[in-house]
Amino acid sequence: MTHRSKWRSPWAGLITSLLLAWTPCSQAEQQLIWLMRDLPPLTVFYGPQKGQGIIDQVTQILIDSMPQYQHVVMPVNRARALQMLAEPSLTCDPALIWNPARARSIIYSVPVAVLHSNGMAILRKDQQLIAPFVHDDKVDLPSLLNAQALKLGLIAKRSYGVWVDELLSQSPASQFFMHYGNDPLGSLLQMQHAGRIQALLGYWPEIQAKISQQGLSSETMVFYPIQGAPEYQTIYVGCSDTPDGREVIRNVNAVLTKIGPMHLPHPDPQ
């Protein structure tokens, strides 16, 4: 009898494992991937404020409010994020700008945050390069690009807003340096301080935070809003435009409408 019990016990374990494997899929949590980048003050990956950015906090609220999903936070660069959002997996990005090209494969939430739009950052010692194109403390970007006066650093696949995106698309690619890395803004700032590029586009609070991370001084730089561009930029949650993605957005909207959009303070351009 003892011998028989020993012989049967491995089979009992196998049967139990098979029964667990046959649990209906409807009872399993569906995986929801959140695509994140270091975008201070929206999302913060490093330093004492790690995880305390506005979008960090909103994302955590959304995760806590949707326990029906298995949430996975995945750090990726902008180019990879857009690639994943175009795939059929259940993927969302909590800090996305709307533009027509993206809207063909991404479904958007109600607004998450409103912030001042991208502008141009340049070293103080290089201000004379753009002086002819600065009017009322704003840079005339169309004229600057037409004059091909400098090399402009951009983050690959980032949207700088529909107005600026359209302008950039009409300009020769030779005027830009596109960075695809995992810390593209940090790398562009290093290139700028090394003299390889003269200016870059971005959000001033994000640029200031990156400068601080790298031990540089924001006093060495000047920021100019772009003349003619909208003053504000809206950030959304974007998910893969699939039936599952649309269901996530419905849940996201139910939460966001209770919170209301966040507003970042006006940046000090100097």
C-alpha angles and dihedrals in degrees: 000000000000091000091052092051091053091050094051100045097080090051091050089055091048093050090050090051092050092050090052090049090053093058106133113264090232089071093053120090113249114235116244116191118208113202113213137181133184100264107153127227088021096047123006122199100171142041133020092318093055110148093005099100120122093252091042089059095043091049091053090051090052092048092050090048095053107053090156089081133067100233120212121184111208124186109218137153122254096260093052092045092057090047091054093046089057091056124086095248118110099263133155136184116205096199108049133144118217121240132157096252093052093045090066091072105014130070116211135216129220112283118298100184142357120214139163113278129258119281140174124281120198135169114262090236089058097048091109089067092069100026093107089055099048118098125170090352092303128107121237095223097180092056092043092053092045090054091050087218099157148001112268123207117221135177109241114251093002116137112225091189129291094273095051094038091057091049093050092048090059094053128085113270088226089075093063138065109209116203119202100177130120091255100032098158092049090050092047090052090052090050090049093052089048090054097245092119127020104208142008139197124238148107112300096225089050092048092048092050092049091048089054092048090055095048094249127129124249087210087076091064139064126206125210127189114227115257112239096014120117111271094228135046125204123219122207141180108252125195135182107279097244131117089264091046092051090051090053091051090052089055092044092051091052089058098039094051088060093049099041123211119306119234121212117215120258110273121238103239093207 
